[in-house]
Amino acid sequence: MGSRSCLGRGLAWLELRLTLAKLYYRYDLKLMDDEVEWHRDVAMHLLWVKPKLITQVLPRAK
């Protein structure tokens, strides 16, 4: 790809990190299915096979 592939790549990564930080700061994320064991259920043969990650997003108490 090289250094000239995309001028906005650094800005895009910065925006993504900022958005995720705000999400984790403002909301509580709860995994709905506690029985998912990622080491057992995630397999890589030719492509990644991942179980569904169903979460509940709740506003944090202030």
MOPAC internal coordinates of N, CA, C and O (Angstrom, degrees):
PM7 1SCF
backbone

  N    0.0000 0     0.00 0     0.00 0    0    0    0
  C    1.4373 1     0.00 0     0.00 0    1    0    0
  C    1.5223 1   110.53 1     0.00 0    2    1    0
  O    1.2310 1   119.09 1   134.49 1    3    2    1
  N    1.2698 1   119.34 1   -45.51 1    3    2    1
  C    1.4549 1   120.56 1   176.26 1    5    3    2
  C    1.5167 1   113.60 1    84.06 1    6    5    3
  O    1.2310 1   121.20 1    -7.86 1    7    6    5
  N    1.3075 1   115.31 1   172.14 1    7    6    5
  C    1.4607 1   120.66 1  -176.85 1    9    7    6
  C    1.5254 1   112.64 1   -77.79 1   10    9    7
  O    1.2310 1   119.37 1   165.48 1   11   10    9
  N    1.3155 1   118.81 1   -14.52 1   11   10    9
  C    1.4608 1   121.49 1  -177.48 1   13   11   10
  C    1.5301 1   112.86 1  -102.59 1   14   13   11
  O    1.2310 1   119.92 1  -164.07 1   15   14   13
  N    1.2998 1   117.76 1    15.93 1   15   14   13
  C    1.4597 1   120.04 1  -174.55 1   17   15   14
  C    1.5245 1   112.85 1   -71.47 1   18   17   15
  O    1.2310 1   119.59 1   140.10 1   19   18   17
  N    1.3207 1   118.38 1   -39.90 1   19   18   17
  C    1.4605 1   120.24 1  -177.51 1   21   19   18
  C    1.5215 1   109.08 1  -152.11 1   22   21   19
  O    1.2310 1   120.53 1   -57.97 1   23   22   21
  N    1.3053 1   116.59 1   122.03 1   23   22   21
  C    1.4610 1   120.28 1  -179.13 1   25   23   22
  C    1.5246 1   112.58 1   -71.02 1   26   25   23
  O    1.2310 1   120.07 1   149.18 1   27   26   25
  N    1.3262 1   117.48 1   -30.82 1   27   26   25
  C    1.4579 1   120.91 1  -175.26 1   29   27   26
  C    1.5140 1   115.14 1   -95.79 1   30   29   27
  O    1.2310 1   119.58 1  -170.50 1   31   30   29
  N    1.3286 1   118.40 1     9.50 1   31   30   29
  C    1.4632 1   120.70 1  -176.46 1   33   31   30
  C    1.5280 1   111.89 1   -60.83 1   34   33   31
  O    1.2310 1   119.97 1   134.80 1   35   34   33
  N    1.3152 1   117.67 1   -45.20 1   35   34   33
  C    1.4629 1   120.62 1   179.63 1   37   35   34
  C    1.5188 1   112.07 1   -62.63 1   38   37   35
  O    1.2310 1   120.51 1   138.41 1   39   38   37
  N    1.3289 1   116.63 1   -41.59 1   39   38   37
  C    1.4613 1   121.24 1   178.01 1   41   39   38
  C    1.5246 1   110.78 1   -65.82 1   42   41   39
  O    1.2310 1   119.97 1   141.16 1   43   42   41
  N    1.3119 1   117.67 1   -38.84 1   43   42   41
  C    1.4629 1   121.23 1   178.79 1   45   43   42
  C    1.5266 1   110.91 1   -63.92 1   46   45   43
  O    1.2310 1   119.83 1   136.92 1   47   46   45
  N    1.3379 1   117.94 1   -43.08 1   47   46   45
  C    1.4644 1   120.75 1   177.83 1   49   47   46
  C    1.5283 1   111.10 1   -65.13 1   50   49   47
  O    1.2310 1   120.25 1   141.91 1   51   50   49
  N    1.3241 1   117.12 1   -38.09 1   51   50   49
  C    1.4582 1   121.15 1   177.38 1   53   51   50
  C    1.5220 1   111.00 1   -63.25 1   54   53   51
  O    1.2310 1   120.14 1   135.68 1   55   54   53
  N    1.3225 1   117.33 1   -44.32 1   55   54   53
  C    1.4651 1   121.78 1   177.69 1   57   55   54
  C    1.5281 1   111.03 1   -62.62 1   58   57   55
  O    1.2310 1   120.15 1   139.47 1   59   58   57
  N    1.3163 1   117.31 1   -40.53 1   59   58   57
  C    1.4586 1   121.11 1   179.24 1   61   59   58
  C    1.5218 1   111.24 1   -63.97 1   62   61   59
  O    1.2310 1   120.22 1   134.43 1   63   62   61
  N    1.3246 1   117.18 1   -45.57 1   63   62   61
  C    1.4673 1   120.52 1   178.80 1   65   63   62
  C    1.5193 1   111.49 1   -64.08 1   66   65   63
  O    1.2310 1   119.91 1   140.07 1   67   66   65
  N    1.3211 1   117.77 1   -39.93 1   67   66   65
  C    1.4587 1   121.55 1   178.61 1   69   67   66
  C    1.5251 1   111.19 1   -65.07 1   70   69   67
  O    1.2310 1   120.36 1   137.76 1   71   70   69
  N    1.3218 1   116.92 1   -42.24 1   71   70   69
  C    1.4605 1   121.20 1   178.74 1   73   71   70
  C    1.5216 1   111.36 1   -63.85 1   74   73   71
  O    1.2310 1   119.83 1   135.74 1   75   74   73
  N    1.3264 1   117.94 1   -44.26 1   75   74   73
  C    1.4673 1   120.87 1   178.56 1   77   75   74
  C    1.5193 1   111.67 1   -65.70 1   78   77   75
  O    1.2310 1   119.97 1   141.25 1   79   78   77
  N    1.3255 1   117.66 1   -38.75 1   79   78   77
  C    1.4629 1   120.86 1   178.18 1   81   79   78
  C    1.5249 1   110.74 1   -63.28 1   82   81   79
  O    1.2310 1   120.14 1   137.42 1   83   82   81
  N    1.3239 1   117.33 1   -42.58 1   83   82   81
  C    1.4692 1   120.67 1   178.01 1   85   83   82
  C    1.5248 1   111.13 1   -65.39 1   86   85   83
  O    1.2310 1   120.29 1   141.63 1   87   86   85
  N    1.3252 1   117.06 1   -38.37 1   87   86   85
  C    1.4595 1   121.29 1   178.53 1   89   87   86
  C    1.5239 1   110.72 1   -61.77 1   90   89   87
  O    1.2310 1   120.26 1   132.27 1   91   90   89
  N    1.3305 1   117.11 1   -47.73 1   91   90   89
  C    1.4612 1   120.78 1  -179.66 1   93   91   90
  C    1.5197 1   112.22 1   -69.10 1   94   93   91
  O    1.2310 1   119.84 1   151.31 1   95   94   93
  N    1.3228 1   117.91 1   -28.69 1   95   94   93
  C    1.4586 1   121.76 1  -178.98 1   97   95   94
  C    1.5263 1   111.56 1   -76.82 1   98   97   95
  O    1.2310 1   120.16 1   142.44 1   99   98   97
  N    1.3306 1   117.31 1   -37.56 1   99   98   97
  C    1.4606 1   121.59 1  -173.39 1  101   99   98
  C    1.5259 1   114.67 1   -92.95 1  102  101   99
  O    1.2310 1   119.93 1   160.80 1  103  102  101
  N    1.3303 1   117.74 1   -19.20 1  103  102  101
  C    1.4595 1   120.21 1  -173.80 1  105  103  102
  C    1.5252 1   111.10 1  -131.22 1  106  105  103
  O    1.2310 1   121.39 1   -27.53 1  107  106  105
  N    1.3325 1   114.95 1   152.47 1  107  106  105
  C    1.4611 1   122.18 1   170.45 1  109  107  106
  C    1.5218 1   107.35 1   -97.16 1  110  109  107
  O    1.2310 1   120.55 1   -50.44 1  111  110  109
  N    1.3131 1   116.56 1   129.56 1  111  110  109
  C    1.4557 1   121.64 1   178.87 1  113  111  110
  C    1.5224 1   108.29 1  -106.63 1  114  113  111
  O    1.2310 1   120.82 1   -51.97 1  115  114  113
  N    1.3215 1   116.04 1   128.03 1  115  114  113
  C    1.4600 1   120.99 1  -177.91 1  117  115  114
  C    1.5213 1   108.75 1  -123.95 1  118  117  115
  O    1.2310 1   120.71 1   -52.23 1  119  118  117
  N    1.3203 1   116.24 1   127.77 1  119  118  117
  C    1.4574 1   121.61 1   176.95 1  121  119  118
  C    1.5219 1   108.73 1   -73.34 1  122  121  119
  O    1.2310 1   120.25 1   -55.61 1  123  122  121
  N    1.3238 1   117.13 1   124.39 1  123  122  121
  C    1.4634 1   121.04 1  -175.04 1  125  123  122
  C    1.5250 1   112.82 1   -78.68 1  126  125  123
  O    1.2310 1   119.92 1   147.30 1  127  126  125
  N    1.3204 1   117.76 1   -32.70 1  127  126  125
  C    1.4598 1   121.39 1  -179.29 1  129  127  126
  C    1.5232 1   108.46 1  -107.38 1  130  129  127
  O    1.2310 1   120.48 1   -79.32 1  131  130  129
  N    1.3311 1   116.68 1   100.68 1  131  130  129
  C    1.4627 1   121.06 1  -177.76 1  133  131  130
  C    1.5225 1   112.97 1   -75.81 1  134  133  131
  O    1.2310 1   120.05 1   170.14 1  135  134  133
  N    1.3252 1   117.51 1    -9.86 1  135  134  133
  C    1.4589 1   120.39 1  -175.57 1  137  135  134
  C    1.5249 1   113.63 1   -88.66 1  138  137  135
  O    1.2310 1   119.79 1   178.10 1  139  138  137
  N    1.3219 1   118.00 1    -1.90 1  139  138  137
  C    1.4615 1   120.75 1   179.27 1  141  139  138
  C    1.5211 1   108.72 1   -75.31 1  142  141  139
  O    1.2310 1   120.49 1   -59.63 1  143  142  141
  N    1.3155 1   116.66 1   120.37 1  143  142  141
  C    1.4607 1   122.17 1   175.75 1  145  143  142
  C    1.5228 1   106.72 1  -108.50 1  146  145  143
  O    1.2310 1   120.88 1   -72.88 1  147  146  145
  N    1.3327 1   115.92 1   107.12 1  147  146  145
  C    1.4519 1   120.71 1  -171.81 1  149  147  146
  C    1.5155 1   112.80 1   -63.53 1  150  149  147
  O    1.2310 1   119.58 1   142.86 1  151  150  149
  N    1.3136 1   118.42 1   -37.14 1  151  150  149
  C    1.4633 1   119.84 1  -178.74 1  153  151  150
  C    1.5272 1   111.35 1   -67.29 1  154  153  151
  O    1.2310 1   120.62 1   151.73 1  155  154  153
  N    1.3169 1   116.42 1   -28.27 1  155  154  153
  C    1.4560 1   120.30 1   179.12 1  157  155  154
  C    1.5246 1   111.75 1   -89.11 1  158  157  155
  O    1.2310 1   120.25 1   138.71 1  159  158  157
  N    1.3420 1   117.13 1   -41.29 1  159  158  157
  C    1.4595 1   121.46 1  -171.05 1  161  159  158
  C    1.5286 1   114.36 1   -86.54 1  162  161  159
  O    1.2310 1   120.01 1   157.17 1  163  162  161
  N    1.3262 1   117.58 1   -22.83 1  163  162  161
  C    1.4615 1   119.80 1   179.49 1  165  163  162
  C    1.5210 1   108.14 1   -88.08 1  166  165  163
  O    1.2310 1   120.93 1   -57.05 1  167  166  165
  N    1.3205 1   115.83 1   122.95 1  167  166  165
  C    1.4598 1   119.98 1  -179.05 1  169  167  166
  C    1.5173 1   109.45 1  -127.53 1  170  169  167
  O    1.2310 1   121.19 1   -32.45 1  171  170  169
  N    1.3092 1   115.33 1   147.55 1  171  170  169
  C    1.4595 1   119.81 1   175.40 1  173  171  170
  C    1.5161 1   108.22 1  -126.49 1  174  173  171
  O    1.2310 1   121.54 1   -69.02 1  175  174  173
  N    1.3066 1   114.67 1   110.98 1  175  174  173
  C    1.4543 1   119.78 1   175.22 1  177  175  174
  C    1.5251 1   107.22 1  -105.89 1  178  177  175
  O    1.2310 1   120.58 1    99.41 1  179  178  177
  N    1.2894 1   116.50 1   -80.59 1  179  178  177
  C    1.4575 1   120.88 1   172.12 1  181  179  178
  C    1.5296 1   109.00 1  -107.41 1  182  181  179
  O    1.2310 1   121.05 1   144.65 1  183  182  181
  N    1.3212 1   115.60 1   -35.35 1  183  182  181
  C    1.4595 1   123.01 1   176.54 1  185  183  182
  C    1.5257 1   108.36 1  -128.38 1  186  185  183
  O    1.2310 1   120.62 1   -22.52 1  187  186  185
  N    1.3176 1   116.43 1   157.48 1  187  186  185
  C    1.4651 1   119.98 1   177.45 1  189  187  186
  C    1.5186 1   109.90 1   -68.27 1  190  189  187
  O    1.2310 1   120.58 1   -46.10 1  191  190  189
  N    1.3192 1   116.49 1   133.90 1  191  190  189
  C    1.4533 1   123.22 1   172.18 1  193  191  190
  C    1.5175 1   105.88 1  -114.16 1  194  193  191
  O    1.2310 1   120.49 1   -67.33 1  195  194  193
  N    1.3358 1   116.67 1   112.67 1  195  194  193
  C    1.4565 1   120.67 1  -175.14 1  197  195  194
  C    1.5191 1   110.09 1  -119.48 1  198  197  195
  O    1.2310 1   120.23 1   -39.41 1  199  198  197
  N    1.3355 1   117.16 1   140.59 1  199  198  197
  C    1.4637 1   119.03 1   174.25 1  201  199  198
  C    1.5272 1   109.83 1   -72.21 1  202  201  199
  O    1.2310 1   120.56 1   -19.13 1  203  202  201
  N    1.3176 1   116.54 1   160.87 1  203  202  201
  C    1.4583 1   120.69 1   178.50 1  205  203  202
  C    1.5262 1   109.75 1   -67.05 1  206  205  203
  O    1.2310 1   121.04 1   -39.46 1  207  206  205
  N    1.3003 1   115.62 1   140.54 1  207  206  205
  C    1.4592 1   122.00 1   179.26 1  209  207  206
  C    1.5252 1   107.34 1  -110.82 1  210  209  207
  O    1.2310 1   120.94 1   -91.46 1  211  210  209
  N    1.3209 1   115.80 1    88.54 1  211  210  209
  C    1.4574 1   121.32 1  -177.24 1  213  211  210
  C    1.5209 1   107.93 1   -92.47 1  214  213  211
  O    1.2310 1   120.91 1   -59.49 1  215  214  213
  N    1.3223 1   115.86 1   120.51 1  215  214  213
  C    1.4585 1   121.08 1  -177.35 1  217  215  214
  C    1.5190 1   110.45 1  -124.82 1  218  217  215
  O    1.2310 1   121.84 1   -23.08 1  219  218  217
  N    1.3194 1   114.09 1   156.92 1  219  218  217
  C    1.4556 1   121.72 1   173.98 1  221  219  218
  C    1.5213 1   106.73 1  -110.12 1  222  221  219
  O    1.2310 1   120.50 1   -49.23 1  223  222  221
  N    1.3175 1   116.66 1   130.77 1  223  222  221
  C    1.4604 1   122.11 1  -178.34 1  225  223  222
  C    1.5219 1   107.80 1  -109.71 1  226  225  223
  O    1.2310 1   120.89 1   -62.08 1  227  226  225
  N    1.3362 1   115.90 1   117.92 1  227  226  225
  C    1.4604 1   121.67 1  -178.94 1  229  227  226
  C    1.5210 1   109.79 1  -121.37 1  230  229  227
  O    1.2310 1   119.78 1   -40.57 1  231  230  229
  N    1.3401 1   118.03 1   139.43 1  231  230  229
  C    1.4624 1   119.39 1   176.09 1  233  231  230
  C    1.5256 1   110.21 1   -64.55 1  234  233  231
  O    1.2310 1   120.63 1   -37.02 1  235  234  233
  N    1.3214 1   116.40 1   142.98 1  235  234  233
  C    1.4596 1   120.32 1   178.08 1  237  235  234
  C    1.5155 1   110.31 1   -74.24 1  238  237  235
  O    1.2310 1   121.26 1   -33.40 1  239  238  237
  N    1.3173 1   115.20 1   146.60 1  239  238  237
  C    1.4655 1   120.09 1   174.85 1  241  239  238
  C    1.5187 1   108.55 1   -74.15 1  242  241  239
  O    1.2310 1   120.53 1   -42.52 1  243  242  241
  N    1.3135 1   116.59 1   137.48 1  243  242  241
  C    1.4650 1   119.88 1  -177.77 1  245  243  242
  C    1.4913 1   112.59 1   -89.61 1  246  245  243
  O    1.2310 1   120.10 1   180.00 1  247  246  245

